[in-house]
Amino acid sequence: MILKTVFILVMMLIPIVSLGQRSTLDFKVHDVGSVRQLVTNMGTWWRAYTNYPGLIYCEYPPRSSEEHVGEGGIWVGALVEGDTLVSCTTSWNSSFEFYPSSEPWDSVWVVEKGERAEIPYWPDYQAVSDQDFVCRYQDYALLNIPSHTPLYVDVLQTSYAWSSPPLDRIIIFNYTIIPTRHRLEKAYIAFWLDGNVGYRGGSWAFALDDYSIYYPERRLGMAVDDNGRDDGDAISPIGVKIFPPDDVDPDSLRWTFNWYSGQGMGAPPSRDGERYLEMSEGVIMQNQLESVGSQFIISFGPFDLQVGDTLKFAVGELFGEGIDGVLDSDVIASWLKERNYRVPAPPPVPPLKITAESQQVLLNWQAENHEVNPETYQDDARADDEPQPFEGYRLYKSTQSENGPWTLLAEFDLPHNQWFNNTGLDYLYTDLGLLNNLEYFYTVTAFSKPDTVIGFPSQESSKAKNARTVTPGPRPPAGVGSVAVVPNPYRGDIAYDSYNPAWEKPGGTRDRWMEQDRKIQFINLPARCEVKIYTLSGDLVHTIEHDHPDIGYENWNLTSTVGQSVASGIYLFTVEDRRGGDVQVGKFVVIK
């Protein structure tokens, strides 16, 4: 971990702005299933030089704050005109060596089931999974990278994610390697994973109790969290499964599994020749016994590639409950690959429309003529030839976030058949008795009949895709006079974040409450007004400008204009109506 920290600090010294000017850096996050995985068009499973703002790169299961990836990506090594060269998407002791071009379309494309995209380097691309990402990068897009001699290869990358079990805990990455200038002799491919498995707290301690294991017959490596220690017991290891080219006998290839202990005791080499030797040595190391951190490569080859040849392979990213759960996912991923990803799909996402009123929310998901109707979709990947795979709708609610956890409010499905509850279809729901000016979260999904011919379960559209944030409340009053502060008094000894729905919630990607998450609320504000907060002695603490035709409240985090937390005491406030000029004066109490 010391080596990793030093590497990151050194990398940050390179002028990222100049890189961005010559490269269309982009990222997307797979989020339709149970895995939230960051994907960049630099070929990395972590942020690299992109502006991804999150703290966690690979979360499973949702809202667990359980990280699994520190770094991840491919290496390509080969002999080129007598030189031994290796290009790395990411590694310790290496620069980033793959980038997209500067073309604006060389971003990460998102294509969903049933859609097509006109990608300049992939015309008429048709989605395979519920959420496809497509990108392209080269090891020669930037030619001033220190200690890097390019192979001059293009990499086309697609990644597939699914919304519904049993595929929702699997992501498949497909790679196509294309030499553009040189013949590549004795080429090897490696996948490098720095696995950081465990609850993502405020330090790196959670990543220092992992270990690496390998299943040679499966071509499957895992980063596994040791029981106990600082981060407790992780729910899932992370598995990396290699699918070599379809037209190559896996047993004819030379396979290498090599793990590195890290923490100053072992790391991937920095020189191309030494990297290539490790990639091509054909040694399967014994499983790691000491849990000091998991870092490993799985490599395979050799291949001889002429200019314009295509080398295609896939990498499965696998999760589940414990090691056995990942092994189960491996079986599913292998079955999926054998079927060339042709599996029954969920219906399209319902067209959800929401209206918020005082203490209630009205939801409507009936498709209009111009909208996609989940009830009419067809699925030629089913083995039962069911002409109407659609079965019903599910309505969910959360009081915590658009990522759940979700509570099922209602299920509506087709009547008079053998599937589910035969409740009959409906498209309207009113959620009553809500608290005004607090956030609630809703989503509506569509689900299918199971495919009994291949024993494939009912598939449900993504909850995340349709998730909405709604704040019920009255419209702003015509003027001042009824403005109030809640809670009043504000008490620092009350855990407002434990309320349901929570009155105070962590900001950003944090899952733990902090001082800056405190909140009081000014309610019954007119549409345009100015709120000023004073100490009892008349010193101005903070000013809030309010300008919204539909919302009559503003939150304040008990922090002054200069960023200081306010002390206990009595505070005064004034609210000036910007339209009529009337002013209301009031007071509230803070007790910490």
Residue, then its C-alpha position, 0 to 999 in steps of 0.5 A: m500500500i505504501l508503493k501504491t500511495v507513492f505511485i498515485l502521488v507521483m502520477m498526480l504531478i503530471p499535468i493532467v490538464s494538458l492530457g485532457q486537452r489532447s484526449t477525450l477523457d470520459f467515464k460511466v458507471h454500470d448501475v443497472g444491476s447489483v454492481r456499481q462499477l466505474v468504467t473509463n475510456m482509459g481502460t481502467w476500473w478506477r478513476a485514472y485521469t478522469n474527473y469521476p467524483g466518487l469515493i468507491y470504484c466498485e460497490y457490491p451490493p448496492r449501498s453497502s459501501e463495500e469496495h472491491v477495486g483499487e485498480g484494474g485493467i489490461w496489459v498487452g506485451a509482445l516482441v516488436e522488431g526485436d524489442t520487448l514492449v508492454s503497454c499498461t492501462t494501469s499498474w503500480n510503477s507505471s504511467f497510464e499508457f492508454y488514452p482515447s483520441s481527442e475526437p469528441w465521439d471517443s467517449v464512453w457510449v451507453v447503449e441499452k437493450g433494444e437500442r442501436a448506436e451509430i458509433p464512428y468506429w462501430p457503425d450500427y452497434q446493437a446493444v447486447s445487455d441491459q446496459d452496454f458501455v462502448c469505448r476505444y483507446q490506444d497506447y499511442a494516442l499520447l506519445n510523450i508518456p515517460s518510459h513508454t514505447p508504444l506497441y501501436v495497438d487499438v483496443l475496442q472495449t465493450s462491457y455488459a451489465w444486467s438488471s435482474p438475477p441471476l446476471d445482476r452480479i456479473i459484468i462482462f468486459n470484451y476486448t478486441i486488440i488490433p495492431t495498427r503499425h507493427r507485427l506483434e510476435k509472441a504477444y501476451i495479455a494480462f489482466w491486473l487487479d489491485g483488489n481492495v475488498g471491504y468497507r470503505g472507511g476513511s483510511w486504507a486499512f480496509a485494503l490491507d487484510d486481503y489475499s489472492i487465490y486462483y482456480p487454474e481449471r476455471r482461469l479465475g482469480m479472486a481478491v478475498d477479504d480476511n475475516g474480522r480486522d478493521d473492516g469486519d467481514a466483507i460480503s463478497p470477494i471480487g472474481v476475475k475470470i478470463f475467457p480466451p479467444d473462442d477459436v483457441d483451445p485454452d489448454s494450448l495457451r501458456w497461463t500465468f498467475n502471479w500475486y504481489s504482496g505490496q506494502g514494500m514487499g513486492a510489486p509489479p516491475s517497472r520495466d517492460g522486459e521484466r513485465y513481459l517475463e512475468m506475463s510469459e513465464g507460465v507459472i501458477m503461484q501458490n495461493q497467497l497465505e498471508s492477508v496483507g493485500s491482494q494484487f495479482i495478474i492473470s496472463f495468457g498467450p502467446f499470439d502472433l498478430q499481423v497489422g489489422d488482425t483482431l485478438k478478441f477475449a473477455v474478462g468476467e467480473l464476478f460477485g456473490e456471497g463469499i467464495d462459493g457465491v463467486l464460484d456460482s457466478d462463474v458458472i453463470a458467466s460461463w453459461l452466458k458466454e456459451r450462449n453468446y449472451r443470448v438470454p431473455a431480457p426484461p421489458p423496457v423501463p415504464p414511462l414514470k410520471i410523478t406529481a408532488e402535492s402537499q403530503q402526497v405523491l401521485l405516480n402514473w406509469q401508463a404509456e402514452n402513444h409516443e412512449v415505449n410501452p413495456e407491454t408490447y415488447q418482444d424478445d427473440a432470445r427466449a427459448d419458449d417463443e412467448p409472444q407476450p413476455f411482459e407480465g407486470y409492474r412493481l412499484y418501489k419506495s425508499t426513504q434513503s436514496e435513489n439507490g435504495p434500499w427499496t420497499l415494494l409498495a405494490e405489484f400489478d400483473l396480468p390476471h388469469n395466468q399461472w404466473f405471480n399473483n394475478t392482481g390485474l394491471d394498474y397504472l396509478y398509485t397515490d402515496l399518502g401521509l407523507l411529510n412535507n419538504l422531505e425527500y422520498f424516492y420512487t421507482v417503477t419496474a416492469f417484469s417478464k414471465p419466466d422462460t421455462v424451456i431453459g429454466f430462466p427466471s423472470q427478468e425485471s427492468s432496472k430499479a436504478k434506471n427509473a429512480r426519481t427523487v420527489t419532495p412533497g409540499p405545498r406551493p409557496p404562499a403569496g407573502v410572508g407572515s407564516v414563515a417558521v423554522v423546523p425543528n425549533p429548538y434544534r437539539g444537537d443531542i438528537a440523531y436526526d439522521s436516524y429518522n425515517p425518512a432521515w432529517e439529516k443525511p450525509g452529503g455526496t458519496r459519504d455514508r456517515w453523518m458529519e457535522q456539516d450535515r446538520k440542517i434546519q429548514f425555513i418553511n412557508l417561504p414566498a416564491r422570491c424572498e431573502v432570509k437573513i440570520y442574526t445572532l441575538s446581538g445583531d451580527l449577521v450570520h448567513t444570508i439565503e436567497h430563495d427564488h423558486p415558483d413551486i418550492g416554499y422552503e430552504n435548508w441551512n446547515l448551521t454554518s456561517t457565511v465564512g464556514q464556521s459552525v454556529a454555537s448554541g444560542i438564540y438566533l433571529f431571522t428576517v424574511e423579506d418578500r422580494r415582490g411586496g417588500d414586506v418583512q417578517v421577523g422571527k427567532f429560533v434556538v440551537i442547543k448543541 
